[in-house]
Amino acid sequence: MAGAILSSKQAWIAFGLLGLIWGSSFLFIRVSVEQLTPFQVVFIRTGIAAVGLTILAYAQGKRLPTHWAGIFPLLVLGVINTVFPFVLITWGEQHIESGLAALLQSSAAFFTLIIAHFFFADERITLKKIIGMVLGFVGVVILASRSLSVEPTTEGTSQLAYLGGMLSIIAASFCYGIGGTYSRQVVQKRLDPIVTAAGTMGVAAIITGILSVVSPYLGGPQPIMLADLRSDVLFSVIVLGLLNTFIAYIIFYTIIGVLGAARTSMVTYIVPMVGLVLGAIFLNEAVDARLLLGAVLIIGGIAVVNLRLNMLFNRPTTPQPEPAKDAV
């Protein structure tokens, strides 16, 4: 799809598909960590994406940078915007439900808002943005209160582990906030989006591959051989890399040229709800009143901060592609 020219109708169909794909990431992560270590999950998914995106970039006549000025931003973004959040989300889903993880990860929009305030003159915090952040913060607190009702189990689930899982997802969202700001300030001015995606995924695959091998010697979990995986786990991690990372990035960068960055970013509203629904349907995850209330407040807060009705109908004249800052 990369490089294809879509009509507006096709772009909106692709937009909905992207929301479904990214929203399902949390389901596939939750299944993958039932056997694989967090480092292994991230290594496999970023490795698949790195190979695919690099081939695509070279097929389009683009090249990964060989000079330090181009390599350094990829290293920074690869660590901050890929390794840290991917590992934190994957680790967190060992302890919490996939639907809850999807909702908490959407809080990245608020961290991006706060961090961008200090770096960009056109991103200052206003009263409307403060109201949105307060709504989102209250939603996160309500979701966090669910840890108080967790009953200890023989699998090791406890209130502390549950809370730790949630804090891990929130920490990942903070990393996305930093990465999104850095990508706008530095990376998008120097590198093509596909080159940036390929490079950051390559950095993430190398780092997490090394960590997968080294981790057991530092007291971490032992990697699992792929031949020993259940079929559903193997399927989930492959789909996570091929569909939810590689193909999702292609769709993202294709529709952003038609819809513009602002309207494409509205996929943020779809992802958490898709994650919540899929977790309830396929993993029998409980959906209680606090979860729904927290979801309404967080997504409502994001809407108050970002949504402008005129951007739904006015076609942008000069769309500005930018690296995906909170893709999962």
N, C-alpha and C positions, 0 to 999 in steps of 0.2 A: 504493500500500500504506500510505502514511502515514495515520495516523488509524484504520486498520482494526483490528478486534479479532480476534486470532488465537487459535486453540486452542494448547495446549502442543505438540501434534504438529506443527501447521503452523509454529509458531515454530522448532522444531528443524529442520524441512525448510528454512526460510528461512535458518537459521543455517548449514547446510551449503552452501547456495547462495551466501551471503555469503563464505564461505571460498574457494569456487571463483572468485568474481568478483575478490576482492581478490588472490588468489594469481596470477591471470592478468594482473594489472597489469604485472608485471615483463616478461612476454612481449611485451605490446603496447608498452611503453616501449622495449624493446630493438629492435623493428622500427621504431618511429617515429624513433629517433635515427639510423637509417641515412641519412636525408635531412634531417630537420628539426633545427634547433638546439635545445638544451635549453630556452632561453627560449620558443621557439615551441611546443614540446610542452606546457609547463606553461601557457602562455597559452591555448591552444586547449582543453585539458582543464578548466581552472578556469573559463574563460569559459562553456563549455557548462553546467557544473555550477552556476555562479552564476546564470545565467538561469533554469534549471529550478528551483532551490531557492528563488529569490526569488518566482517565480510561485506555487510551492506554499505558501510562507509567507503571501503575501497572500491566496491562496484560502482559507486557514484563518483569516483575520481577524487575522493577525499582521503587524507592521510592523517594518522596519529602524529602528534608533534614529536620531534626529536631534539628540540632545544629546551633548555631548562625553563625559560619563560613560559613555555606551553605545558611542560610536564608538571611543574610545581602546582599550578591550580588544580590539575587533575588529581594529584596526590592528596591535596587538602580536601577537595570535594569528595573524592573516593572514600576517605576516612570519615569525614564529618557527616556527609549526606548519604552514605551507603553502608559502610561497615558498622559504624556505631548504631544507627537506627535499625538496620536489618537485624543485627545480633540482639539488640535490646528487645525488639518486638518478638523475635523468635523465642528468646529466653522467657519473656513475660508470658507467652502463650503456653508455657509448660504449667502455669499456675492459675491462669484465668481463662474464661470462656472467649471464644473467637469473636463473638458479637460484641462483648464488652471491650475487647482490644480494638475493634474497628471504631467504636465510639470514642474511646480515649485518644486514639491516634489522630482523630480529626482536630484535636486541640492544637495541632501544629499551626493552624491558621492564627491563633492568638499569640503564640510565641513569635511567629514571623512578624506580626503587627508591632509587637513591642520592640523587637530588635531593629526592625527597619526604621522605626521612629528616630533612632539615634544616628542613622547613616544617610537617609534620603530626605531632602526637603519636601518632596511631594508625598511623603508617607507619614506626616505628623499625626499624632493621636488627637482625635477630636472627641467631642461629647458623645456623638453617635457611636464611635468606636469604643469608648469607655463603657457605654451601656451594653454593647455587644459582649465585651470581655467579661463584665460582671455576670451577665447571664450564663456565659460559658463556664466561668469559674464556679458558679453555684451548681451547675450541672455536673461538673467534675467532682465536687464535694459530695453531692448526692450519690453518685456512682461509687465513690470511695467508701461511703458509709455501708455499702453492701458487704464489705469485708467483716463487719461486726457480727453478721449473721451466719458466717461460714462455720460449719461444724468440722472439727478435725476428723480425718479419715485415715484408713490404713495406708493409702497411697501417699501420705505425707502432706496432704493439703491442710493448711491451717490458716487462721486469720492473718498471721504474720506473712506467710508465703503468698497468700492472696493479695494482701496489700503491697507486698514487694513486686508482684507481677504487674499490678496497676502502675506503680511508680516507675517501673521499667518502661512501660509504654509511654508514659508522660515524658520521661527522659529522652526517649526516641523522638518525640514530638519537638522537644527543645532543640535537638540536633538538627531536625528538619528546618526549624526556624533560622538557625545559624547558617545552615547550608544554602537555604533559599536566598538569604541576604547576601551571602558571599558570591553566589552565582550571578546575581544581578549586578553586583558592584565590580566583579573582576572577570568571571569566566565568560559570560555571554558577549562581552566586548572583544574577546580574543579568539574564541573557538566556535566552530559550527556545532549546533545542538547534538547532531548524531555523533560527531567526533567526541564531544563531551560525555555523552552517555556511554559510548564504547570504552573510552578511557577510564571513566570512573568505575565501570563494572569490572574492567580488567584489574584495576588496582584492588578492588574489593575481593575478587577471586583469588588473587595472589596472597593477600594478607590473611584471609580466612582459611585458605588452604594450608598455609604455614601454621596457623593457630590450631587447626584441627589435628596436626601431627604433634605439635609441641604440648598442647594442653594436658594430655595424660601424664606427662613428666612433671607437671606443675600441680598435680592433684586434681585435674579436671577429668571429665568423663572420657571413656575409651571410645574412639570412633567405631561405628558399626559397618561391617562390610556390606556392600550393596547386594551381594548374593544372599545375605541373611535377612533382607527386608521383606516384610509382608507386601503383597501386591498393591494394596491400597496406599501404603506409605511411599513405595517407589513411584507409583502413578502420580501421587500428589506433589512430590518434590520435582519431578520432571515437568509436570504441567506448570508448576510455580515458576520454573526457569524459562520454559519455552513460551507459554501463553501469557502468564501474569507479569513477566518482566520484559522479555525480548519483543514479543508481538505488541504488548501494551505500549511500549515506548514508541514503536513505529506508528501505531494509531494516534498516539498523543501528538507527535510532531507533524503528522499529516493533517489532522483536523485543526490544529492551532493556526495553520496558514489560511484556513477558510473562515473559521469562527472568530479568530483573534484570541489573545492570551486571556483576556478578562472572562469571556464567555466560556472558554474551555476550562478555566479554573473552577467553574461551577460544578464540575464532576465531584468536588468535595462534598456536595450535599447528597450525592447518590451513594458513594462508597460506604459510609457507616451504616446506612439502612440496609444495603445489600448484605453486608457482613452480619448484621443482626438477624436478618431473616434466614439466611443460609445456615447460620449456626443453630437456630431454633429448629429448622426443618431436618437437616442432615445429622446433627450431633445431639439433638434433643436438649439443647441448652435452655435453661429456664429464662423466661421473659416476665419479669415482675414489674410492679408499678414504679419502683425507684429507677429501674433501667429505662423504662419508657419516658419518665419525667426527665431524667438526665439527658436522654437522647434529644428530647424536644428543646431543652434549654441550650444544649451545646450547638445543635444545628441552627436553632433560632438565633443564637448569639453570632454565629458565623454569618448568617443572612443579614442581620442588622449591620454588621461591620462592612460587608462586601457587596451585597446585592443592590444593583441599580437597574430598575426596570427598563430604562432606555437602552441598556447594552444588550438586551434580548432581541431588540428589533433593528438597531442601527448597525449595519455592516461596517466593520472597521476598514478604513482606507489603507492603513499601513500596519498590518498585524506584526507584532514583535515576538518572535519565538523566544522562549527561554527554557532553561533546563527544568524538568519536573522536580519540584522541591519537596513533594510529600508523597511520592509514589510508594506503594507498598508491594 
